[in-house]
Amino acid sequence: MLAIHAVIGRAIIIIAVILQSLYARLQVVLHHYVGAG
């Protein structure tokens, strides 16, 4: 049970990091697009 919780916790952290990275990249793209427009 503890191992499952550890895996889930680690997966949540990894997903959060990936989403944050994608969101930051999307923000840069949107800012560039809006700035160019």
C-alpha contacts under 8 A as a table, 3 or more apart, distances in Angstrom:
res1	aa1	res2	aa2	distance
1	M	4	I	5.17
1	M	5	H	6.38
2	L	5	H	5.10
2	L	6	A	6.17
3	A	6	A	5.00
3	A	7	V	6.23
4	I	7	V	5.15
4	I	8	I	6.14
5	H	8	I	5.07
5	H	9	G	5.96
6	A	9	G	5.10
6	A	10	R	6.12
7	V	10	R	5.12
7	V	11	A	6.07
8	I	11	A	5.03
8	I	12	I	6.11
9	G	12	I	5.14
9	G	13	I	6.32
10	R	13	I	5.12
10	R	14	I	6.23
11	A	14	I	5.08
11	A	15	I	6.06
12	I	15	I	5.13
12	I	16	A	6.00
13	I	16	A	5.06
13	I	17	V	6.19
14	I	17	V	5.16
14	I	18	I	6.23
15	I	18	I	5.08
15	I	19	L	6.05
16	A	19	L	5.13
16	A	20	Q	6.04
17	V	20	Q	5.09
17	V	21	S	6.16
18	I	21	S	5.08
18	I	22	L	6.14
19	L	22	L	5.06
19	L	23	Y	5.93
20	Q	23	Y	5.04
20	Q	24	A	6.10
21	S	24	A	5.18
21	S	25	R	6.23
22	L	25	R	5.09
22	L	26	L	6.02
23	Y	26	L	4.97
23	Y	27	Q	6.06
24	A	27	Q	5.05
24	A	28	V	6.34
25	R	28	V	5.13
25	R	29	V	6.27
26	L	29	V	5.05
26	L	30	L	6.03
27	Q	30	L	5.10
27	Q	31	H	5.94
28	V	31	H	5.09
28	V	32	H	6.07
29	V	32	H	5.12
29	V	33	Y	6.03
30	L	33	Y	4.97
30	L	34	V	5.97
31	H	34	V	5.18
31	H	35	G	5.82
32	H	35	G	5.02
32	H	36	A	5.95
33	Y	36	A	5.18
33	Y	37	G	6.09
34	V	37	G	5.01
